[in-house]
Amino acid sequence: MRQTEGGDDPGLESRRDAAAENQTMKIFVLGGGVIGVTTAYFLAEAGHQVTVIDRQKGPALETSFANAGEISPGYASPWAGPGVPLKAIKWLLMKHGPLVVRPALDPHMWIWLVKMLRNCTAERYALNKARMVPLAEYSRDTLKALREATGIAYDERAKGTLQLFRTQKQLDGVGGDVEVLKTYGVPYQVLDPDGCIAAEPALAGVREKFVGGLRLPGDETGDCKMFTDRLAELCAARGVTFEYDTEIRRVVKKRDRITNISTSKGWMVADAYVMAMGSYSARFMRMLKRPIPVYPVKGYSITLPIKDATAAPASTVMDESYKVAITRLGDRIRVGGTAEISGFDLRLHEPRRRTLEHSVSDLFPGSGDMRSATFWCGLRPMTPDGPPLIGRTDFSNLYLNTGHGTLGWTMACGSAKVLADIISSRVPDIDVGDLGPERYTK
């Protein structure tokens, strides 16, 4: 597999001919998070020889490690939408606001922000939402099929998601979301306080703090890290190899093809390559002179052991005021949120922790052991319009599966299955023609 220098592999042409004949290829998946590992699984299921390459010591040790745990197709929406610029100003001024911007001398940050603002119109929001919901719904169904076929377990629950409104204004504004849900046939319930408590009994003790909610009974929850670890084991059983502790330093092109990659373990060659490196995908695409508008937006979470199960959430409750998701994962509570635009900075800022602690303590007092909570952050790979980037680039053997933002766990299985079909020259189950990088040049 490894080459000692950066030239063309002398056996590459013969392998290309064989691949064309039997549709089996040697494929490198660059990135070992939930997107990369699910891609590897479905490529292996399609009969390909697959290797996952990642700089970490194992799978899902970066963005997939401690996310909010939601699998929420109904909430698959672009961050860019009507009214967001004014809301952003309000959020920046809040004590426990969901948005933080740390200005930097980084042109990529400012270009991305400008592009995002351009998408904050009703027309573009509707278009981008229409691109995201079908993929998210398909992904949830693909995950269910995978679970039934393999018996994979990951502290999963299928008890829906409750978006909790603390103010009447928030509840009155739910009409637009409901219309979108109706359009896509997503089951929903608009609930009064009694209905919210019926769905999440632990909220009975804080009834005065909310006026209603929007529940999506078809949503699920689960531990993304646990899922990815166990799926990696299933991949290995299907012949997938994993090159951990391997830094990808350079992707080399020649005319319209990727010829090889340079790594900390030497040169490596494959027939096809999948870029699934999250926020870091953008750096490598710039090296190839094919920039993609993916930028990191940092999110935070805390994970605390459950102290009183009767006081803990049954599934996921989304605190609309603070944009925080509170999820039950087995004997733990995961609290995730905050959008911090600060480049590739992975420092843990204590004020963000206090926001998460405030939300869970306010809605589920006494539910968890805050003194034993762990604090984490990760970089969400965001596109300015919202939908991810899935499909072939204008290099004939380089594919993208990145830019999922906060929805990587929600969209992982569907994105992987779709891309495996594309690479295998099969027609995907859903139309993803608008998810490729060419949409930014139209």
FENDAFEN-V396539 format. One record per helix or strand. SS is the DSSP state (@ for helix, = for strand). FROM is the first residue (numbers start at 1). TO is the last residue. If there is no record, write none. Layout:
((SS FROM TO) (SS FROM TO))
This chain:
((= 2 3) (@ 12 22) (= 26 30) (@ 34 45) (= 49 53) (= 70 71) (@ 73 75) (@ 84 93) (= 99 101) (@ 107 118) (@ 122 150) (= 157 157) (= 161 165) (@ 168 172) (@ 175 183) (= 189 191) (@ 193 199) (@ 201 209) (= 212 216) (= 220 221) (@ 224 237) (= 241 243) (= 248 254) (= 257 263) (= 266 268) (= 272 275) (@ 278 287) (= 294 306) (@ 309 311) (= 316 319) (= 324 329) (= 332 341) (@ 350 363) (= 368 368) (@ 370 372) (= 374 383) (= 389 392) (= 398 402) (= 404 404) (@ 405 423) (@ 437 440))
